């Protein structure tokens, strides 16, 4: 029979004052343990009393923890929250419980109750600060042996929690010995992790101070290379799963690249193997194919990989693949255009972020291959490319004008709309700067820009800069012979908005610059303890 509230208070009085023999004290505590099957008020008292007195009965410790776990599975959310909040108290007097309690709390990270999730995270962080290594031993069990191998939510949320909270620990709280344990354990988990878990594990490593060591980062990059499959044949990336795995591994690997740790192999694989397959899939549907990142996100990753990729080992094959991607994104100038801004009325449909990333990558990676632009067989290719550059530059100029006008309106300074317009304005500025380089003969590779999605400072109105640029640059006059580039393609350049990308004399370059689901008993215990 379950004890009443009055009986529980009586037992509390006996235990707190040590009244009675050892057998009587143990009987009183067992009645408290049995109270987890009582009504709400009885359970609420049991939550508090179990943790308060369990240390007096070492032989009953396992039973006490199991009783508390029953309360963590209770149908009443208030009971669950209170029981979860009390779990770390089992570790205050017995550090040996840290790993087990941390494992349990790791499973609870999948709860759908936001308030309960806050309680879980608070309890787990409490253990992490007090006993980081022991806590992580328990948490990492969720990554090695999740309760449901077909459900990645436990692993995903566990990785996210660990990476977020480790970043807040001080050097005193997170010792070098603990960091070494994390690196060793995570590397072991990576060997058999799926793409999603692998990405999460990289997120954990990215916040460690030891990752600043060059040798450690280089070793980690080798692990990422294997998991991303960069040595696989191009045919392997015809599968969405392979493309997504490559994307997720590289995305989490970006923080480890630097001027001393090159991303060159990843950029080459992206251009030669991944992008050709992915772009075909994007072209077959107006929506992003299921199981793939969006085109913009894919090209953003390429841009980040290109940032830390040297060009000495980038082959002409890589440049040709990337060049084709860029051409597919830049529209062919129409044979006839209306006058003024109407000529670019549909330009807002162009994915400027994708173009920014593609042209940025092409500008960087092609720097060591002048022959791509100057060989005799490149003349026809470059003539078409220059027409596209001219048309796109004018379109970007028209779009910039519209964005500037929109920014003059009184928009909420914290609105997503304002932030998006400012980011788009910066993308236009970046594209314009790179086009100026590429339009020269031969193309230059001197422009340095910060990608619009990477900058912390929003773009400002660009109209004054455009006016200054107009004064510095003469209009494009086309190839030798005086025939206008626009006119050669049916474009009446005299009727288009002002042109900023000029050529100098002789045609040469110009001078310008789920825990809420049904849970059975024993959800936490399994066969591990």
N, C-alpha and C positions, 0 to 999 in steps of 0.2 A: 504494500500500500504506500502511495506517495505521501510524503509528509506535507502538512499544511503550512501556511505562512507562520502561524504561531509556533509550530514545532521547529521550523527552520531558525527562527529567532532564538528559541531555547537552545538549539544545538550551537548556534553562534556564541551564545553566552558560555556554554560549557567549554567550547574550544578556545575562545579568546582568553579565558581565565584558567584553563587547564584543570577544570574541575572533574574529578573522577579518575578511575583507573585507565590504563592504556587501552584495555578492551572497550571501555565505555566511550573513550575519546574516538576510537576507530569506528565504533558503531554510529556515533553522531556524524562523523564525516561521510560514512557510506550513505546515510540518509540524505545528506546534501547532494551526493552524486546521483542518487536515485531521483532527486527532485527535477532533473532535466526532462522528465516525462510528465510533469505536472502542468498546471494551468499557467497563464501568462505571468501572474505576479510571483508565483513560486519559481518559475524559470528565471525571472529577473534577479531574484535573490541568489539563486544558484550560480548565475554568471559571476557574481561578486565573491561569494563565499568559497567557491571551488579554488579560485586563484589565491585567495587570502590564506587558505589553510593547507593546501596540497603539500607544501614543503615539510609539514610536521609528520607526513606519512610517506617516506620514500618508497615503501613497498607498494603503495597505491598510486604512484605518480602516473603510470601509463593509463590506469583507469580514469584518473582525474583529467588527463589530456583528452582521452576519448569522449568523456562526458561533455567537455567543453566543445569538442568538435560536433557533437550532436546538436548543441545549441547554435553552432555556426551554420548548420543546415536547416534550422527551424523555418517553418513557413511564415512566421511573424518577422517582418523585416527589422523591427526595433530590437527584437531578441538577437537576431543575427548580428546586427551592427555592434551591440554591446559586447557580445561574446567575442567578436573579432577584435574589438578594441582591447580586450583583456588578454588576448593571446601572448603578446610580448612579455607579460608578467611571469610566464612560466620559465623565462630565460634569465631573470634577474638573479635568482639564487642557484641556478643550474645552467651554466653556459653550454652544457652538452645538448640542451634542447634547442639551441639556436637554429641548427641546420634543419631539424624536423619542422619547427614552426615556420621557418622561412619557406620551406617547400610547400607547406599548406597555404600560406599567404600568397605564394606565387600562383597557385591554382585559382585562388579567389580573385585574381586580377581580371578574370573574364566576366565578372558580374556585369549585368546590364543595368543595375541600380547605381546611378551616378553618386548618390550620397554614400552608399555602401562602398563604392570604389574609392572614394576619398578616405574612408576609414581604413580600408585595406592598405592603401598606399602609405598612409600615415603610420600604421603599425609596422609595415615592412621597412619603411625608411628608418624607423626607430631602431630596429635590429641592425640595419646596415651601418648606421652611424656608430653604434656601440660595439658591434662585432662584425666588421666588414667581411673578413675572410670566411668565417663560419656561416654568415648569412648567405654569401654567394655560393657556398658549397650546396646549400639547400636549394637556392634559386636555380642553379645550373642543372639540378636534377630534372627540372621541368623542361629544359632544352634537350637533355639527353634521353629522358624517358617520360614524355608528356603523358598525361592521363588518357588522352585520346589521340593516337598517332595520326588519325585522319583529319584532325582539327588543328590547324596551325595557329589559331587565335591565341592559345596559351603561350606559345613560343614567341609570337609577334609582340604581344603585350608585355611579356617578360623582358624581352630585349629592349623594348622602348623604355620601360621603367628603369632598368639597370643603367642604360646609357645616360638617361636624363639625370638620375640621382647621383651617379658617380661623378658627374661633372661638378656637382655642388660640394663635394667633400674636400676638405683641406689636405695639405700634404701630410699633416700629422695624423689625420684620420685614415688616409689611404697611403699606407707605407709602401716602400719599394718592394718588400717581400710579398705584400698582397697584390701589387700590380704584376709581379712576376707570375704569381699563381693565376691571375686572370688571363694573362697572355698565353700561358701554357695550356690552360683549360680550354680557352676559346679556340685556339688552334686545333686542339683535338676534336672539338665539336664541329668545326668547319668541315672536316674530312667527310662526314656523312650527312651534313645539313642540306636541306633543299634550298632553292634559290632565295626564298623569302626569309628563312631563318639565317642563311649565310649573310644576307644583307644586314639583318638585325645584329648579328655578331660583329660585323665590321663597325656598325654604329657604336657598339660597346668599346671596341678598341680605339676608335677615333678620339675618345675623350681622355685617354690615358696620357699622362705626362711622358711616359717612356716611348710613346710613338714619335716623339720629337727626335729620337736617335735615328740617324741615317740608316745604320745597318738593320735596325729593327723594321723600319718602314720598307726597306728593299726586300727583306725576307717576306714580309706580308704581301707585297705586290706580287711576288712569285706565286704565293698561294692563290691570290685573286686571279692571276693569269690562268691557272689550271682550272679553277671553278668556272670562270667566264667562258672557257672553251675557245680561247683565241687561236689555238693551234688546230682547231677543227676545220674540216673542209667547208667551203662556202655552201655546199648542199645541206649541211647540217642545220644551217640557219633558215632553211625554208620552213621549219616548224616554229610556230608561235612560241612554244615553250622555251626553245633555245634562244630566241630573240629576247624574250622577257628575262631569262636567266642572265644573259649577257648584260642587259640594261641594268638590272638590279645590282649585280656585282659591281659594275663600273660606277654606278651612281654613288654607292657607299664607299667606293675606293677613291673618289675624287679628293677628299681631304688629305690623302696620303701622298699625292703627287706634288712635286715642287721642281725647282730648277735642277735639283740634284737627284730627283727620283722621277724619271721620265715616264710619260704616259704614251709614248710613241707607238708601242706595240698595240695598245688598245685603240688608238686613233686609226691605225692602218687597218686593223680588223674591222672596225666600224665602217670605214669607207669602202673596203673591198668585198666584204662578206655580208655584214649585217644590213647596212643601208640599202643595197640593191634589192635584197629580199623584202625588207620592210616597206620600201617605197612602192613596190608592186602591189603589196597588200593594201596600202593606203589609197592607191589609185583606183582600186576596185570598189570602193565604197565611200560615200560622203561622211560616214561616221567612222570613228576609230574602231578597227577590228577588235573583237573580243579577245582578251588575253594579251593585248599589246599596249604599250604606252602610246600616248598621242604623238603625232608627227612633230609637234613643237617641242615636246619633252625629249624626244629622241634627238632632235637637232641641238637642243640646249646641252645635252650630254656631250654631243660631238664637239661643240664649241669649248666646253670645259676641258675635254681631253686634248684638244688642239692647243690650249693655252700652255701646257707643260710638255709639249711634244716637239723635240728637235726635228729639223728638216733634213739632216744629213742622210738618213736612211729611208726617207719617204721617196718611193719610186714614182716614175711617171704614171704607172698604172693606177696608183692611189689618187694622184691628181686628176686623172681622166675620169675615174668613178665619181669623185667629188664634184668635178666640173659639170658632169651630167646632172647630178642632183640639183646643183645651183641653177642650171638652165631650165630644169623642169619647174622650178619655183618662180622664175622670172618670166613674165608673159612676153610673147612676141609682139613687137609694136604693130598695131593694126595698120593696114594699108591706107585707110582714110580715117581722119579724126575730125571731130568738131572743133570749134574754136574755144579758147580760154579753158577754164576749169572743167567744162563739160567733157573735155577730152579724157578726163580721169575720174569720171563720175562713179565708175565701178572699182576704182582702185582700193576703196575701203575693204573690198572682199579679199584682197591679197593678205596672206598671213605674214605681216612684216616681221614678226618675231622669228619665224622660221627662216625668212630670207636673211635677217641679221645674223643668225647663227651660222647659216651655210656660207655666206659671203665672208664672214669673219674667219671661219675655218679654212676656206679656200685661200684667202689672203695670207694667212700664216703658213700653211703647209706648202704652198707653191713658191715660197720665197727663194728656195735653192734650185728652182727649175726654170731658169730664164728661157731655155730652149722651147718650153711648152708654148711660150708666147711669140717667139721670134723665128722658129724654124720655117722654111718655105711652105711646108704643108700646113702650117698653123694659120696662114693668112686668111683663108676663107672662114675658118672657125672664129678667129678673132674679129673679123669684120662683122659677123652676126652677133658676137658677144658685145661688141661696142655699141651696136644699135640697141641691144637690150639694156645695156648700162645707161645709155642716154635717155631712153624712154622711161626707165625705172627711176632715174635721178629726177626727172621732171615730175613723175608721179609722186615721189616722196616729197618733193617741194610743195606740190599742191596739197598733199595730206598734212604736211607740217603747218601750212596756212590754216587749214580747217581746225587742227588741234589747238593752235594758238588762239583762234577765235573762241573755241569752246572753253579754254582755260580762263578767258577773260570774264566768263560768267561766274556768278556767285555760287560755287559748289561747296558742299560740306567738306571742310579740310580733312576730315577723317573718313570720307566716303571711299569705297572701293572704286567708284567711277573716276574720281579725281586721280587716284593713284595709278589706275590703268592708263589714263590719258597721258600722264606725265612719263610713265614708263614707255609708252608708245612714241612719245615725242623724242625721248632719248634714243630709242631704236632708230628712228628716222635720222637723227643726227649722226649716229654711228655708221649707218648704211651710206650716207652722203660722204662721210670722210673716207671710207674705204673705196667707194666708187671713184673719187678723185684720184686715188692712187692707181687703181686698175685701169682708168681711162687713158693714162699716159702711155706714150710709146717710147721705150718699152715700159710696161707697168712697173710702178714702184711698190715697195713694201715697207714704207716708213710710218704710215699712220698708226697711232696707238690709241685704242679705245677701250673703255670699260663696258662690258656687256650690260645691256639695259636691265636685265634681271639680276645682276650681281651688285649693282651700285647701291650704296646706302643713301645717297643724296638724290632727290628727285630732280628731273630736268626742269629748267625754267624756260620762259618764253624765248623762242629762238629767232623771232623776226628780226631784231637788230643785227644778229650775227649774219642772217641771210642777206641783209642789205649790204653789210660790209663785204661779204663774199662776192656780191654782184659787182662791186667796184673793183675787186682785185682780179676777177676772171673775165676773159672775153668769151663771147658765145662760141659754141662748137661750129666750125665751118666745114667739117668733113675732110675727106682725103684730098690729096693734092689734085689740082685741077679745078678747085673751087666748088665742087658739087657738094651740097649740104648733105650730111649723114641722114638727117630727117627726110629731106626731099628724095634721097635715093630710095627711101622705103615708103614713099607716098605721104610723108608727114610734112605739113606746112609749118616749118619751125617758126616762121615769123608770127604765127598766130598762137603759139604755145606760151605758157608762162615763162618768165625770165630764165635763162639758162646759165648755170653756174660752172659748168665743167668745160674749160676752154683748152684749145690747142694753141701752141705758139707758132712760130714761123715754119714753113715747110712741112707742116703736118706733124711736127714733133710735139712732145709734151710741153704744156704751159709751165709757167714759173710758179704758180700758186702752191701753197702748202697742203560571351553568352552565359554568365553564371545564373541568370534569371530563369533558365530552363529547369525542367524537372530533374531533381537530383536524388538519387537513391542513397540510402544509408551506406556509410563506408566510402563515400565519394573521395575522401582525402587519403584514406589509409592504404588502399590497394594491398600489395604484397611487399611493400618496401620496409615497413616497420614491424 
